[in-house]
Amino acid sequence: MRILFCNIARMKYYKGIVPGVDEPKFGGAYVAQTGDAGEQYNFAPLKTDTGEFCFGMVETKSTSGGKSNQLHIERLEGVSRSADEANGVLVVWCATHHHNEAVVVGWYRNATVLRNYDRIRIDYEDGGWEEQIYNVLADAGDCVLLPEGERNRRCWWVPRKRVTRSFGFGQANVWFAEEESAEDYVHALSEQIKQYQGENWLHFWPEEAKGEH
């Protein structure tokens, strides 16, 4: 099974930053210093010539020269070191809840994960445009954003590595769940995702952001 856990800043809707309504939190030093976050549009579906898709972004660590590192997709099952992308991946988006604990905020099923960042142009109704950076994409029909009240430790806990725990997120923003000790957890979570029939906030927009993306 191909599964990738991605740690991103905490937001309500992930459809762009709306001051006072939806701003990124717990996203590391860059988010704290700038108030910006590349993942702000992770659950803002875009209509393209081939359908409606979500274009997600997880921050990879940078080199000392400031260049972003590749996402090591060869760590996913059956993916070669020469591959530029990995298909059929369950991408689980996670964010800090409180006390440095991570919870699931949503997921992309059957996602394509890119080794390097790509860009897509976003055109606005007022004639303006911008480029969105992404390294994960999926059909909008395979994407779920959990309601804010659903994102809690009791239902959607995600482990972090500690002295007493042998698996989970480490220092990186991605976790490939390769540890044998994580098998039971990964199986249980993937089944929970498969069976989820609750509310999906994918098409819920903060009032001030409607029509802007």
Beta strands, then each sheet from edge to edge (+ up, - down):
strand 1: 3-7
strand 2: 46-48
strand 3: 51-56
strand 4: 85-96
strand 5: 102-123
strand 6: 129-139
strand 7: 143-145
strand 8: 157-158
strand 9: 174-175
sheet 1: 2+ 3- 6+ 5- 4+ 1+ 9-
sheet 2: 2+ 3- 6+ 5- 7+
sheet 3: 2+ 3- 6+ 5- 8+
end
